Amino acid sequence: MNGNRTILDNFFAQVIAFTERSDSDLQKVIAYKSPEELQELIDFRIGEDGVGYETLFLHIAQYLEHATHTHNPQFFNQLFGGFNLPAFMGEVITALTNTSMATFEIAPVASLIETEMIQKMCGIVGYTQGDGIFVTGGSNANLVAMFSARNRLFPSSKTDGMFGLPRLTAFVSDQAHYSFEHNANLMGLG
């Protein structure tokens, strides 16, 4: 374990240094480099033998040096922004335990956390008997929403598929997220 401890100490030293730099008012949103410039600076090749921790730490440093600083007050994005320490801690625990949320048996505490969070969110919007599931992001959420709409209108589609259904169409505005076109393809709507 001592070797792992040294590696983790080095890794978290880089994480802490990044967060401290990120807190500086002088930090740019990004020190932009073109793809060609980054390919000159960073060796992206994947060798047959992999790399050692020394090279891995170099790659981490390079990644962090050229990362977008989403916490910067001048960073604006429609989806996210900023560093959230409790969320980061949750990500570390998730990666550390490396479990699936498929069943209670494999992830008992995570399953109960998800259930509690779903109930809390249902309560916020006024659902007294709501249900839900956490997904990986907006594109996946849009796909689940499209499947849910189809399944509510045509419950047999869950077991029988699209066979025998009328031609379905999804209507979205020209301002809709790009995932709807992709998701319509996945669902067989065309």
C-alpha positions as CSV (number, residue, x, y, z in Angstrom):
1,M,0.0,0.0,0.0
2,N,2.9,2.3,0.6
3,G,3.6,2.6,-3.2
4,N,-0.1,3.4,-3.7
5,R,0.1,6.1,-1.0
6,T,3.0,7.8,-2.7
7,I,1.2,7.8,-6.0
8,L,-2.0,9.1,-4.5
9,D,0.0,11.8,-2.6
10,N,1.6,12.9,-5.9
11,F,-1.7,12.8,-7.7
12,F,-3.6,14.8,-5.1
13,A,-0.7,17.3,-4.9
14,Q,-1.4,18.0,-8.6
15,V,-5.2,18.3,-7.9
16,I,-4.6,20.7,-5.0
17,A,-2.2,22.8,-7.0
18,F,-4.7,23.1,-9.8
19,T,-7.5,24.1,-7.5
20,E,-5.3,26.7,-5.8
21,R,-4.3,28.2,-9.2
22,S,-7.9,28.1,-10.2
23,D,-8.8,30.3,-7.3
24,S,-6.5,33.1,-8.6
25,D,-8.2,36.1,-10.2
26,L,-5.2,36.2,-12.6
27,Q,-6.0,32.7,-14.0
28,K,-7.2,32.8,-17.6
29,V,-10.3,30.8,-18.7
30,I,-8.0,28.9,-21.1
31,A,-4.4,29.3,-22.4
32,Y,-5.7,28.4,-25.9
33,K,-3.6,26.3,-28.2
34,S,-4.7,25.0,-31.6
35,P,-4.9,21.2,-32.1
36,E,-1.7,21.3,-34.0
37,E,0.1,23.2,-31.3
38,L,-1.1,20.8,-28.6
39,Q,0.0,17.8,-30.7
40,E,3.5,19.4,-30.8
41,L,3.5,19.9,-27.0
42,I,1.9,16.6,-25.9
43,D,2.7,13.0,-27.0
44,F,-0.7,11.5,-27.5
45,R,0.6,8.2,-29.0
46,I,-0.4,5.0,-27.2
47,G,2.4,2.5,-27.0
48,E,2.2,-1.2,-26.6
49,D,3.8,-1.1,-23.2
50,G,1.8,1.8,-21.7
51,V,3.6,4.4,-19.6
52,G,4.9,4.6,-16.0
53,Y,3.7,6.9,-13.3
54,E,6.3,9.5,-14.1
55,T,4.9,9.9,-17.6
56,L,1.4,9.7,-16.3
57,F,2.0,12.6,-13.9
58,L,3.5,14.5,-16.8
59,H,0.4,13.9,-18.9
60,I,-1.8,15.0,-16.0
61,A,0.2,18.2,-15.6
62,Q,-0.1,18.9,-19.3
63,Y,-3.8,18.2,-19.3
64,L,-4.4,20.5,-16.4
65,E,-2.2,23.2,-17.9
66,H,-4.4,23.3,-21.0
67,A,-7.8,22.6,-19.4
68,T,-10.6,25.1,-19.5
69,H,-11.1,26.7,-16.1
70,T,-14.8,26.4,-15.8
71,H,-14.8,28.1,-12.3
72,N,-13.5,31.3,-13.8
73,P,-16.0,34.2,-13.5
74,Q,-15.5,34.9,-17.2
75,F,-16.4,31.4,-18.2
76,F,-19.9,31.1,-19.6
77,N,-21.6,27.9,-20.7
78,Q,-25.2,26.9,-21.0
79,L,-24.7,23.6,-19.2
80,F,-22.2,23.9,-16.4
81,G,-19.5,26.0,-14.7
82,G,-17.3,25.9,-11.8
83,F,-15.6,23.4,-9.5
84,N,-17.9,21.8,-6.9
85,L,-15.9,20.2,-4.1
86,P,-18.6,17.9,-2.8
87,A,-19.3,16.7,-6.4
88,F,-15.6,16.1,-6.9
89,M,-15.5,14.1,-3.7
90,G,-18.4,12.1,-4.9
91,E,-16.7,11.4,-8.3
92,V,-13.6,10.2,-6.5
93,I,-15.7,7.8,-4.3
94,T,-17.6,6.6,-7.4
95,A,-14.4,5.9,-9.3
96,L,-12.7,4.4,-6.2
97,T,-15.5,1.9,-5.5
98,N,-16.1,1.2,-9.3
99,T,-19.5,-0.3,-8.8
100,S,-22.6,-0.4,-11.0
101,M,-26.0,1.0,-10.0
102,A,-27.8,-2.0,-11.6
103,T,-28.9,-3.5,-8.3
104,F,-29.1,-2.8,-4.6
105,E,-26.8,-5.8,-3.9
106,I,-23.9,-4.3,-5.9
107,A,-24.4,-0.7,-4.7
108,P,-26.5,-0.6,-1.5
109,V,-25.7,2.9,-0.3
110,A,-25.6,4.4,-3.8
111,S,-29.0,2.9,-4.5
112,L,-30.5,4.4,-1.4
113,I,-28.9,7.8,-2.1
114,E,-30.4,7.7,-5.6
115,T,-33.9,6.9,-4.2
116,E,-33.7,9.7,-1.7
117,M,-32.5,12.2,-4.3
118,I,-35.3,11.2,-6.7
119,Q,-37.9,11.6,-4.0
120,K,-36.5,15.0,-3.0
121,M,-36.6,16.2,-6.7
122,C,-40.1,14.9,-7.1
123,G,-41.2,16.8,-4.0
124,I,-39.6,20.0,-5.4
125,V,-41.8,19.8,-8.5
126,G,-44.9,18.7,-6.5
127,Y,-45.1,15.0,-7.4
128,T,-46.3,13.0,-4.4
129,Q,-45.9,9.6,-6.1
130,G,-43.2,10.3,-8.7
131,D,-40.4,8.1,-9.8
132,G,-37.2,8.6,-11.8
133,I,-33.8,7.6,-12.7
134,F,-30.5,9.5,-12.9
135,V,-28.8,9.6,-16.3
136,T,-25.4,10.6,-17.6
137,G,-26.5,13.9,-19.1
138,G,-28.9,15.9,-21.2
139,S,-28.6,13.8,-24.4
140,N,-29.4,10.7,-22.4
141,A,-32.2,12.4,-20.6
142,N,-33.8,13.5,-23.9
143,L,-33.6,9.9,-25.1
144,V,-35.3,8.6,-22.0
145,A,-37.9,11.3,-22.3
146,M,-38.6,10.3,-25.9
147,F,-38.8,6.6,-25.0
148,S,-41.1,7.5,-22.1
149,A,-43.4,9.5,-24.4
150,R,-43.6,6.6,-26.9
151,N,-44.2,4.0,-24.2
152,R,-46.9,6.0,-22.6
153,L,-48.7,6.5,-25.9
154,F,-48.0,2.9,-27.1
155,P,-47.3,0.7,-24.0
156,S,-46.9,-2.4,-26.2
157,S,-43.8,-0.8,-27.9
158,K,-41.8,-1.8,-24.8
159,T,-42.3,-5.5,-25.6
160,D,-43.2,-5.6,-29.3
161,G,-41.0,-2.8,-30.6
162,M,-42.2,-0.5,-33.4
163,F,-43.9,-3.2,-35.4
164,G,-47.6,-2.5,-36.0
165,L,-47.4,1.1,-34.7
166,P,-48.3,4.1,-36.9
167,R,-45.4,6.1,-38.2
168,L,-44.2,8.2,-35.3
169,T,-42.8,11.7,-35.5
170,A,-41.1,13.8,-33.0
171,F,-41.7,17.5,-33.2
172,V,-39.0,19.8,-31.9
173,S,-38.2,23.4,-32.6
174,D,-35.2,24.4,-34.7
175,Q,-33.6,25.5,-31.4
176,A,-33.9,22.0,-29.9
177,H,-30.8,20.2,-28.7
178,Y,-28.9,18.3,-31.3
179,S,-29.5,15.0,-29.4
180,F,-33.1,14.9,-30.6
181,E,-32.1,14.1,-34.1
182,H,-29.6,11.5,-32.9
183,N,-32.2,10.0,-30.5
184,A,-34.9,9.8,-33.2
185,N,-32.5,7.7,-35.2
186,L,-31.8,5.4,-32.3
187,M,-35.5,5.0,-31.7
188,G,-36.1,4.1,-35.3
189,L,-38.1,7.2,-36.1
190,G,-35.8,8.4,-38.8
